[in-house]
């Protein structure tokens, strides 16, 4: 469609032509033709190394991808986003999560007011409260807080839960726990081993109306009320709904608001990160913010061919939109990043899982690949069989630190590194039928040799990228998360979509609300389809006969 947002059609056509011209060429051929390929198809910055040389992207394809980004105006859109312009066009507001990690920056005017003072004020209040909890100055009914339970869902849970686990070596505050699922098992299992008299509950809901979160919050308050005279005295809120938090019994001093220009999946940098701040302390939380702020500057200032978020976005575009690979595996070789794939799943799929462009026109190509993954080496003994030998090509993204946090177990880390590097090499190299025959020639012959050998063929030529970094510190985690945020943003600009709304979650919520009275037998299910009526009957005991 002429004038549609995103990259121009001609740039897409050129990339498709380049891919067609390279049909039959293997990634290994690119290394054979260019001894310096690894260096030429990598980017280094801030001690990090992003290696995308194990992909089919050659110099012409990279030039075409960079033209794609330039044609879409990624750099200008990035500047507009960080300047506070209303880049969230369907909701008519800014997307200023970057401002949360730059509280001392120059004035930033949104809707006629400088937002920096408010960011600094809330951050300072968070720091005072976190220190009070960590030192015992804030006392629960039974004394110093021993456990913190963060109740949220989506970004209000995934961000802090992922980050708290990732930075476990830096914990020197109370234990942190996370409840998100409205399934009663989640909160029951979390609260069972805790002492209600020494537990702080943090309720994370901007509107203080999120059904799952508020249901769990009420359950937690009732649990504390069995042992504590004033359970609301042990509750803090991350919300802007002051009237509702007051009705819940939470004083304003323990309510930490954030603006509507912060989306849930981008919110760990502000009040949603309170549990992380309590776990690692305000100084380390500031390091976390500083890491993200560094990546913000890098995204704005680095040349396109050396810009890590842009290059990561372009490899994603190449694999998903140009090559047509429908999924992407995120494989952190770090057990403490176990929740990172789920975090990135929400970040990408809620942001870019769209079907129309910014102007409302139908997209000309798929957007938002399926993101999934697990930590290595666990995945090697689970789904990597399919990634290596299955019929679908799954581009992989490996993350790996040069150094772990357990020097006494350095041999573990060497084995971890060896496995990570071996996986990306094996995906690219594969094993031919001739190689498989040679390996089995002393055991089989004739038709049986052929049959057995075919089972041991690895197609290879399967793409991967690797992000390597010195050590997973608070600052480095901040850089990694901001890297992926900007990657998603750049992909969205290239595709011409709004990465900051999520209307796709609304319909299910509406229908769930309408089903409540039906399940309670206060309303009839007759207006529902036959399948839903049958399931309601079975699940309420009326149709189990």
C-alpha positions as CSV (number, residue, x, y, z in Angstrom):
1,X,0.0,0.0,0.0
2,X,1.5,3.3,-1.1
3,X,2.5,5.5,1.8
4,X,2.0,2.7,4.4
5,X,4.3,2.9,7.4
6,X,7.4,0.7,7.8
7,X,10.1,0.0,5.3
8,X,9.4,0.6,1.6
9,X,8.3,-2.4,-0.5
10,X,11.3,-2.0,-2.8
11,X,13.7,-2.7,0.1
12,X,11.8,-5.9,1.0
13,X,11.8,-7.0,-2.7
14,X,15.6,-6.5,-2.8
15,X,16.1,-8.7,0.2
16,X,13.9,-11.5,-1.2
17,X,15.8,-11.4,-4.4
18,X,19.2,-11.6,-2.5
19,X,17.9,-14.6,-0.6
20,X,16.7,-16.3,-3.8
21,X,20.1,-15.7,-5.5
22,X,21.9,-17.3,-2.5
23,X,19.8,-20.5,-2.6
24,X,21.9,-23.5,-2.2
25,X,24.8,-21.6,-0.6
26,X,25.6,-22.8,2.9
27,X,26.7,-20.7,5.9
28,X,30.0,-22.7,5.9
29,X,30.6,-21.5,2.4
30,X,30.6,-17.9,3.7
31,X,33.3,-18.7,6.2
32,X,35.3,-20.5,3.5
33,X,35.1,-17.4,1.3
34,X,36.0,-14.9,4.0
35,X,38.6,-15.9,6.7
36,X,37.6,-12.8,8.6
37,X,33.9,-13.4,8.5
38,X,33.5,-13.8,12.3
39,X,35.0,-10.3,12.9
40,X,33.2,-8.7,10.0
41,X,29.8,-10.0,11.1
42,X,30.0,-9.2,14.8
43,X,29.7,-6.1,16.9
44,X,31.5,-5.2,20.0
45,X,30.6,-2.5,22.5
46,X,30.8,-2.0,26.3
47,X,32.6,-5.4,26.7
48,X,29.8,-7.3,24.9
49,X,30.2,-9.3,21.7
50,X,27.3,-9.9,19.4
51,X,28.2,-12.5,16.8
52,X,25.8,-13.0,13.9
53,X,28.3,-14.6,11.6
54,X,26.6,-18.0,11.8
55,X,23.7,-16.8,9.7
56,X,23.2,-16.7,5.9
57,X,23.5,-12.9,6.0
58,X,26.3,-11.8,3.7
59,X,27.6,-8.3,2.9
60,X,24.9,-7.6,0.3
61,X,22.1,-8.9,2.6
62,X,23.5,-6.8,5.4
63,X,23.5,-3.7,3.2
64,X,20.0,-4.4,2.2
65,X,18.9,-4.9,5.8
66,X,20.5,-1.6,6.8
67,X,18.7,0.1,3.9
68,X,15.5,-1.4,5.2
69,X,16.0,0.2,8.6
70,X,17.0,3.5,7.0
71,X,14.0,3.5,4.8
72,X,11.7,2.9,7.8
73,X,13.3,5.7,9.7
74,X,14.4,3.6,12.7
75,X,16.9,6.2,14.0
76,X,14.4,9.1,13.8
77,X,11.7,7.1,15.5
78,X,14.1,6.2,18.3
79,X,14.9,9.8,18.9
80,X,11.2,10.6,18.8
81,X,10.5,7.9,21.4
82,X,13.2,9.1,23.8
83,X,12.1,12.7,23.4
84,X,8.7,11.9,24.7
85,X,6.7,12.1,21.4
86,X,3.5,10.1,21.3
87,X,4.9,7.1,19.4
88,X,2.1,4.9,20.9
89,X,-0.2,6.3,18.2
90,X,-3.3,4.1,18.9
91,X,-3.4,5.2,22.5
92,X,-2.1,8.7,21.9
93,X,0.7,8.7,24.3
94,X,4.5,8.5,24.8
95,X,6.5,5.4,25.5
96,X,9.0,6.6,27.9
97,X,10.4,3.6,29.8
98,X,13.8,5.0,28.9
99,X,13.2,8.0,31.1
100,X,12.9,5.8,34.2
101,X,16.5,4.8,33.9
102,X,17.7,8.3,33.3
103,X,16.3,10.2,36.3
104,X,19.0,12.9,36.3
105,X,18.9,13.6,32.6
106,X,17.9,17.0,31.1
107,X,14.3,18.2,31.2
108,X,11.9,16.0,29.3
109,X,8.6,17.7,28.5
110,X,5.5,15.5,28.1
111,X,2.1,17.2,27.9
112,X,3.6,20.5,28.9
113,X,5.4,19.3,32.0
114,X,8.9,18.0,32.8
115,X,8.6,14.3,33.9
116,X,12.1,14.1,35.4
117,X,11.3,15.5,38.8
118,X,8.5,13.0,39.3
119,X,10.7,10.1,38.3
120,X,13.4,11.3,40.7
121,X,10.9,11.7,43.5
122,X,9.4,8.2,43.2
123,X,12.8,6.6,42.8
124,X,14.0,8.4,46.0
125,X,10.9,7.2,47.9
126,X,11.4,3.7,46.6
127,X,15.0,3.8,47.8
128,X,14.1,5.0,51.3
129,X,11.4,2.3,51.6
130,X,13.6,-0.4,50.3
131,X,16.3,0.5,52.8
132,X,13.8,0.6,55.6
133,X,12.7,-2.9,54.7
134,X,16.2,-4.2,54.3
135,X,17.5,-2.8,57.6
136,X,14.4,-3.6,59.7
137,X,13.4,0.0,60.2
138,X,10.1,-1.0,58.6
139,X,8.7,-3.6,60.9
140,X,6.0,-6.1,60.3
141,X,3.8,-7.3,63.2
142,X,6.4,-10.0,63.9
143,X,9.5,-7.9,63.5
144,X,11.8,-7.3,60.5
145,X,10.5,-8.4,57.1
146,X,11.8,-11.8,56.2
147,X,9.9,-12.4,53.0
148,X,8.5,-10.2,50.2
149,X,5.6,-11.4,48.0
150,X,5.1,-9.5,44.8
151,X,1.6,-9.9,43.4
152,X,1.2,-8.9,39.7
153,X,0.7,-10.4,36.3
154,X,2.3,-9.9,32.9
155,X,5.0,-7.3,33.0
156,X,4.2,-6.6,36.7
157,X,5.4,-10.1,37.4
158,X,7.7,-11.3,34.6
159,X,10.1,-8.4,34.8
160,X,10.9,-8.4,38.5
161,X,10.6,-12.2,38.8
162,X,13.2,-12.6,36.0
163,X,15.5,-10.0,37.3
164,X,15.4,-11.1,40.9
165,X,16.4,-14.6,39.9
166,X,19.0,-13.4,37.5
167,X,20.8,-11.3,40.2
168,X,20.6,-13.9,43.0
169,X,24.4,-13.6,43.7
170,X,23.7,-10.0,44.7
171,X,20.8,-10.6,47.1
172,X,21.4,-9.3,50.6
173,X,17.8,-8.4,51.5
174,X,14.7,-10.4,52.4
175,X,13.7,-13.3,50.3
176,X,11.4,-12.4,47.3
177,X,8.6,-14.5,46.0
178,X,6.2,-13.9,43.0
179,X,2.5,-14.7,42.5
180,X,0.8,-14.1,39.2
181,X,-1.6,-16.9,38.2
182,X,-5.2,-16.6,39.4
183,X,-5.0,-20.4,39.9
184,X,-5.3,-20.7,43.7
185,X,-2.4,-23.2,43.7
186,X,0.1,-20.3,42.9
187,X,-0.7,-18.2,45.9
188,X,-1.4,-21.2,48.2
189,X,2.0,-22.8,47.5
190,X,3.8,-19.5,47.8
191,X,2.3,-18.4,51.1
192,X,2.3,-21.9,52.8
193,X,5.9,-21.8,54.1
194,X,5.9,-18.1,55.1
195,X,5.2,-16.3,58.3
196,X,2.4,-13.8,57.8
197,X,3.7,-11.7,60.7
198,X,7.0,-11.2,58.9
199,X,5.8,-10.9,55.3
200,X,5.5,-7.8,53.1
201,X,3.1,-8.0,50.2
202,X,3.6,-5.7,47.2
203,X,0.5,-5.4,44.9
204,X,1.5,-4.4,41.4
205,X,-1.4,-3.1,39.3
206,X,-1.5,0.4,37.7
207,X,-5.3,0.6,37.9
208,X,-5.7,-1.6,41.0
209,X,-8.5,-3.4,39.1
210,X,-6.6,-6.3,37.3
211,X,-8.8,-9.2,38.2
212,X,-6.1,-11.8,38.7
213,X,-3.9,-9.5,40.7
214,X,-6.6,-8.1,43.0
215,X,-8.0,-11.6,43.6
216,X,-4.6,-12.7,44.8
217,X,-4.2,-9.5,46.8
218,X,-7.5,-10.1,48.7
219,X,-6.4,-13.7,49.4
220,X,-3.0,-12.6,50.7
221,X,-4.7,-10.0,52.9
222,X,-7.1,-12.6,54.3
223,X,-4.1,-14.9,55.0
224,X,-2.3,-12.2,56.9
225,X,-5.5,-11.2,58.8
226,X,-5.5,-14.6,60.5
227,X,-2.3,-13.7,62.3
228,X,-2.0,-9.9,62.1
229,X,-4.3,-7.3,63.5
230,X,-3.7,-4.8,60.7
231,X,-2.7,-6.7,57.6
232,X,-2.8,-3.6,55.4
233,X,0.1,-2.3,57.4
234,X,2.2,-4.9,55.6
235,X,1.1,-4.1,52.1
236,X,2.6,-1.7,49.5
237,X,1.2,-0.8,46.2
238,X,2.7,-0.1,42.8
239,X,-0.3,1.8,41.3
240,X,-1.6,5.2,40.2
241,X,-5.2,4.5,41.5
242,X,-4.8,6.3,44.8
243,X,-8.5,6.1,45.7
244,X,-8.5,2.3,45.3
245,X,-5.2,1.8,47.2
246,X,-6.6,3.9,50.0
247,X,-9.8,1.8,50.0
248,X,-7.6,-1.3,50.3
249,X,-6.1,0.3,53.4
250,X,-2.7,1.2,52.0
251,X,-1.4,4.7,53.1
252,X,-0.1,7.0,50.4
253,X,3.4,6.7,51.8
254,X,3.5,3.1,50.6
255,X,2.0,3.7,47.2
256,X,4.5,4.1,44.3
257,X,2.9,5.4,41.1
258,X,4.1,5.3,37.5
259,X,2.8,7.2,34.5
260,X,0.6,5.8,31.7
261,X,3.6,6.3,29.3
262,X,5.2,3.2,30.9
263,X,3.8,-0.1,29.5
264,X,3.7,-3.1,31.8
265,X,6.3,-5.1,29.8
266,X,8.7,-2.1,29.9
267,X,8.2,-1.3,33.6
268,X,10.8,-3.1,35.6
269,X,12.9,0.1,35.6
270,X,10.5,1.9,37.9
271,X,8.2,1.1,40.8
272,X,7.5,-2.4,39.4
273,X,11.2,-3.1,40.2
274,X,10.7,-2.4,43.9
275,X,11.0,-6.1,44.8
276,X,14.3,-6.2,42.9
277,X,15.5,-3.1,44.7
278,X,14.6,-4.7,48.1
279,X,16.5,-7.8,47.1
280,X,19.8,-6.3,45.8
281,X,19.7,-2.8,47.4
282,X,19.3,0.7,45.9
283,X,22.9,1.1,44.9
284,X,22.9,-2.0,42.8
285,X,19.4,-1.1,41.4
286,X,21.0,2.2,40.2
287,X,23.7,0.1,38.5
288,X,20.9,-1.9,36.8
289,X,19.5,1.4,35.5
290,X,22.9,2.6,34.5
291,X,23.4,-0.5,32.3
292,X,20.1,0.2,30.5
293,X,20.9,3.9,30.1
294,X,24.3,2.9,28.5
295,X,22.4,0.8,25.9
296,X,20.0,3.7,25.3
297,X,22.9,5.9,24.3
298,X,24.5,3.2,22.2
299,X,21.2,2.7,20.3
300,X,20.9,6.4,19.6
301,X,24.6,7.1,18.8
302,X,26.3,4.0,17.4
303,X,26.7,3.7,13.6
304,X,24.1,1.4,12.1
305,X,26.7,-1.3,11.1
306,X,27.9,-1.3,14.8
307,X,24.6,-0.8,16.5
308,X,23.8,-3.9,18.6
309,X,20.0,-3.5,19.0
310,X,19.6,-2.6,15.3
311,X,21.8,-5.6,14.2
312,X,19.8,-7.9,16.5
313,X,16.6,-6.6,15.0
314,X,17.8,-7.0,11.5
315,X,18.8,-10.7,12.1
316,X,15.4,-11.2,13.4
317,X,13.8,-9.6,10.4
318,X,16.0,-11.6,8.1
319,X,15.0,-14.9,9.7
320,X,11.3,-14.2,10.3
321,X,10.1,-12.0,7.5
322,X,12.6,-12.7,4.7
323,X,13.3,-16.4,5.3
324,X,9.9,-17.2,6.8
325,X,11.0,-19.0,9.9
326,X,8.0,-18.8,12.2
327,X,9.7,-19.3,15.6
328,X,12.8,-18.1,17.4
329,X,14.5,-19.9,20.3
330,X,16.2,-17.9,23.1
331,X,18.8,-20.1,24.8
332,X,20.6,-18.5,27.8
333,X,23.4,-20.6,29.0
334,X,22.9,-19.3,32.5
335,X,20.5,-21.0,34.9
336,X,19.8,-17.7,36.6
337,X,18.4,-16.4,33.3
338,X,15.8,-19.2,33.3
339,X,13.0,-16.7,33.2
340,X,14.5,-14.6,30.4
341,X,12.8,-16.5,27.5
342,X,9.4,-16.0,29.1
343,X,10.2,-12.3,29.7
344,X,11.3,-11.9,26.1
345,X,8.3,-13.9,24.9
346,X,6.0,-11.3,26.4
347,X,8.2,-8.4,25.2
348,X,8.2,-9.5,21.6
349,X,4.9,-11.2,21.2
350,X,2.8,-8.7,23.1
351,X,4.6,-5.8,21.3
352,X,4.8,-7.0,17.8
353,X,2.2,-9.8,17.5
354,X,0.0,-7.6,15.3
355,X,-1.9,-7.9,12.1
356,X,-2.4,-4.3,11.0
357,X,0.0,-1.4,10.4
358,X,0.0,1.9,12.2
359,X,-2.4,3.3,9.6
360,X,-4.9,0.4,10.0
361,X,-4.0,-1.4,6.8
362,X,-3.4,-5.1,6.7
363,X,0.3,-6.1,7.1
364,X,1.9,-7.4,3.9
365,X,4.0,-9.9,5.8
366,X,3.8,-11.8,9.1
367,X,4.9,-10.0,12.3
368,X,5.9,-11.3,15.7
369,X,7.5,-14.8,15.5
370,X,6.8,-17.2,18.3
371,X,9.5,-16.8,21.0
372,X,10.3,-19.7,23.2
373,X,13.3,-21.2,25.0
374,X,14.9,-22.7,28.1
375,X,18.3,-22.4,29.6
376,X,21.2,-24.6,28.3
377,X,22.2,-27.3,28.9
378,X,18.6,-28.4,29.8
379,X,17.3,-27.7,26.4
380,X,19.9,-30.0,24.8
381,X,18.2,-32.9,26.5
382,X,14.7,-31.8,25.5
383,X,13.9,-29.8,22.3
384,X,17.3,-29.5,20.7
385,X,16.7,-32.9,18.9
386,X,14.0,-31.1,16.9
387,X,16.1,-28.0,16.3
388,X,19.0,-30.1,14.9
389,X,17.1,-32.7,12.9
390,X,13.5,-31.6,12.7
391,X,11.9,-30.4,9.5
392,X,11.4,-26.8,10.6
393,X,14.3,-24.4,10.8
394,X,14.4,-22.6,14.2
395,X,16.9,-19.7,14.4
396,X,18.6,-19.7,17.8
397,X,19.9,-16.9,20.0
398,X,22.5,-18.0,22.6
399,X,23.5,-15.9,25.6
400,X,26.6,-16.7,27.5
401,X,28.8,-15.1,30.1
402,X,32.6,-15.5,30.0
403,X,32.7,-15.8,33.8
404,X,30.3,-17.3,36.3
405,X,29.7,-16.4,40.0
406,X,31.0,-19.6,41.4
407,X,34.9,-19.6,41.1
408,X,35.1,-22.8,43.1
409,X,33.0,-24.5,40.4
410,X,34.9,-23.1,37.4
411,X,35.0,-26.5,35.8
412,X,31.2,-26.3,35.6
413,X,31.4,-23.1,33.7
414,X,34.0,-24.4,31.3
415,X,31.6,-27.3,30.5
416,X,28.7,-24.9,30.1
417,X,30.7,-22.7,27.7
418,X,31.8,-25.8,25.7
419,X,28.2,-27.0,25.3
420,X,27.0,-23.5,24.2
421,X,29.7,-23.1,21.6
422,X,29.2,-26.7,20.4
423,X,25.5,-26.2,19.9
424,X,25.9,-23.2,17.6
425,X,28.7,-25.0,15.7
426,X,26.7,-28.2,15.3
427,X,23.6,-26.3,14.1
428,X,25.8,-24.7,11.4
429,X,28.0,-27.5,10.5
430,X,25.7,-30.5,10.6
431,X,26.7,-34.0,9.5
432,X,26.5,-35.3,5.9
433,X,25.3,-38.7,4.9
434,X,28.8,-39.7,3.8
435,X,30.1,-38.7,7.2
436,X,27.4,-40.7,9.0
437,X,28.2,-43.7,6.8
438,X,31.9,-43.5,7.6
439,X,31.1,-43.4,11.4
440,X,29.0,-46.6,11.1
441,X,31.0,-48.6,8.5
442,X,32.5,-50.9,11.2
443,X,29.1,-51.8,12.6
444,X,26.7,-52.0,9.6
445,X,26.8,-52.7,5.9
446,X,24.6,-52.7,2.8
447,X,21.0,-51.5,3.2
448,X,21.2,-51.5,7.0
449,X,24.2,-49.2,6.9
450,X,22.2,-46.8,4.7
451,X,19.2,-46.9,7.0
452,X,21.2,-46.3,10.1
453,X,23.3,-43.6,8.5
454,X,20.2,-41.6,7.5
455,X,19.1,-41.5,11.1
456,X,22.4,-39.8,12.0
457,X,22.4,-37.1,9.3
458,X,22.2,-33.5,10.6
459,X,21.1,-31.0,7.9
460,X,23.2,-28.2,9.4
461,X,23.1,-24.7,7.9
462,X,20.8,-23.8,10.7
463,X,21.3,-20.2,11.8
464,X,22.2,-18.8,15.2
465,X,23.5,-15.7,16.9
466,X,25.4,-15.4,20.1
467,X,25.5,-12.6,22.7
468,X,28.6,-13.0,24.9
469,X,29.3,-10.7,27.9
470,X,31.9,-10.7,30.7
471,X,29.7,-11.5,33.7
472,X,26.0,-11.2,34.7
473,X,26.1,-8.2,37.0
474,X,23.2,-5.7,37.7
475,X,24.7,-3.3,35.1
476,X,25.1,-6.1,32.5
477,X,21.5,-7.3,33.0
478,X,20.3,-3.8,32.5
479,X,22.2,-3.6,29.2
480,X,20.9,-7.0,28.0
481,X,17.2,-6.1,28.7
482,X,17.5,-2.7,27.1
483,X,19.2,-4.3,24.1
484,X,16.2,-6.5,23.6
485,X,13.7,-3.7,24.2
486,X,15.3,-1.6,21.4
487,X,15.5,-4.7,19.2
488,X,11.7,-5.1,19.5
489,X,11.2,-1.4,18.9
490,X,13.4,-1.4,15.8
491,X,11.6,-4.5,14.4
492,X,8.2,-2.8,15.0
493,X,9.3,0.4,13.1
494,X,10.5,-1.7,10.2
495,X,7.3,-3.6,10.1
496,X,5.3,-0.4,10.4
497,X,3.4,-1.5,13.6
498,X,2.8,0.0,17.0
499,X,4.9,-1.9,19.5
500,X,3.3,-0.3,22.5
501,X,-0.3,-1.3,22.5
502,X,-1.8,-4.8,23.2
503,X,-5.4,-4.8,22.3
504,X,-5.1,-8.6,21.7
505,X,-5.5,-9.2,25.4
506,X,-8.8,-7.4,25.8
507,X,-11.4,-9.8,24.2
508,X,-10.5,-12.7,26.4
509,X,-10.7,-10.5,29.5
510,X,-14.2,-9.3,28.5
511,X,-15.5,-12.8,27.9
512,X,-14.0,-14.1,31.2
513,X,-15.8,-11.3,33.1
514,X,-19.1,-12.3,31.4
515,X,-18.6,-16.0,32.2
516,X,-18.3,-15.3,36.0
517,X,-22.0,-15.1,36.6
518,X,-22.6,-18.1,34.4
519,X,-20.2,-20.3,36.4
520,X,-21.8,-19.0,39.6
521,X,-25.3,-20.1,38.2
522,X,-26.5,-16.5,38.4
523,X,-27.0,-16.3,34.7
524,X,-27.8,-18.8,31.9
525,X,-25.2,-20.1,29.5
526,X,-27.8,-20.2,26.7
527,X,-26.2,-17.3,24.8
528,X,-22.9,-19.2,24.5
529,X,-21.9,-21.5,21.8
530,X,-22.5,-25.3,22.1
531,X,-18.9,-26.1,23.1
532,X,-18.7,-23.4,25.8
533,X,-22.1,-24.6,27.2
534,X,-20.9,-28.1,27.3
535,X,-17.7,-27.2,29.1
536,X,-19.6,-25.0,31.6
537,X,-21.9,-27.9,32.4
538,X,-19.0,-30.3,32.9
539,X,-16.9,-28.0,35.0
540,X,-19.8,-27.0,37.2
541,X,-20.8,-30.6,37.8
542,X,-24.0,-30.4,35.8
543,X,-22.9,-32.5,32.8
544,X,-20.6,-35.1,34.3
545,X,-23.4,-37.7,34.6
